[in-house]
Amino acid sequence: MIQIRNNTSFALKIDRVRTSCDCLTMRLESEVVEPHGVTAAKVSLDLTNQPRFAGRLAMTVEGLSDQSVVQFVLEVRVEARRE
């Protein structure tokens, strides 16, 4: 779990989340982050379609308003190792 913090004086409404890779998902605890508030988010990486992948990945997650205005950007860096 991570926290998304709203450092502004107005509420942020996250209508949808867009990721740079279909293997990465984010689920927000709340779609609205109150002024100076926090919401939790779960970020998950699913590499079942690439079971032999090993290496580094850099991906982004964007939270978008109902008018597709970017509300936040999260950069995710992962190093996957095969056992």
N, C-alpha and C positions, 0 to 999 in steps of 0.2 A: 504494500500500500504506500502511496505517496500522498502529499497534500498539495492542493491547488489553492494558493492564497490570492485574494483580491485586495490589492493595495490602493484601490481607488475609492472615491466617495460615492460611487453609484453601483447598483447591483449588476452583476454579469449573468446573463442567461445564455447557457450553452445549449444550442439546439441540436448540434450533432458534432461528432468527433471524426476527423479525417486523419488517416495514417499514411505514411509513405510506403508501407509494405502491408499486404494482406495478412502477413504472418503476425502482425502486431495489433493488439486491441487495447482499448481503454474503456473502463466502465466507471462512470462518475457516481458518487453516492447521492449527489444532488445536482439538478440541472441549473439551479440558481445559486450563485455565490454572493452573499450579501456584502455590502460595503465593509471593507477591512475584515472580511470573514474568510473562512477556510472550508473546503470540502475535501473529502478523501476520494482517491481514485485508485483503481486497481489496473495495473498495466501487465498484460500477458503476452508472451512470445510463444508461438506454436510453430515448431519446425518439423512437424510430422510429414509434411510434403517434401521435405529435404532432409531425410534421416542421416545422410552421410555428410552433411555440411559441417565444416569446422572452420572457424576463422572469426574475423571481426565484422560487425555490422554497425552502421550508424543510420538511425531512422529518426523521423520526426512525427510528432503528434500535434495536431492543431484542433483547438476547440473553436467552433464556429457559431455565430448567432443565427437567428432565423433569416437574416439577410446576407448570410455568408461572409460576415465581417469576422476576421480572426480575433478571438478573445484571449487566447493564450497559445504559446508554442512551447513544446517540450522536446528536447533532444535526448534520444535514447541511444546509448552505446552499449554493445553487447559483445562479449567474446565467447563463442561456442566451442566447446571441446568435445571430441568423441572419446568415449571410454574404451 
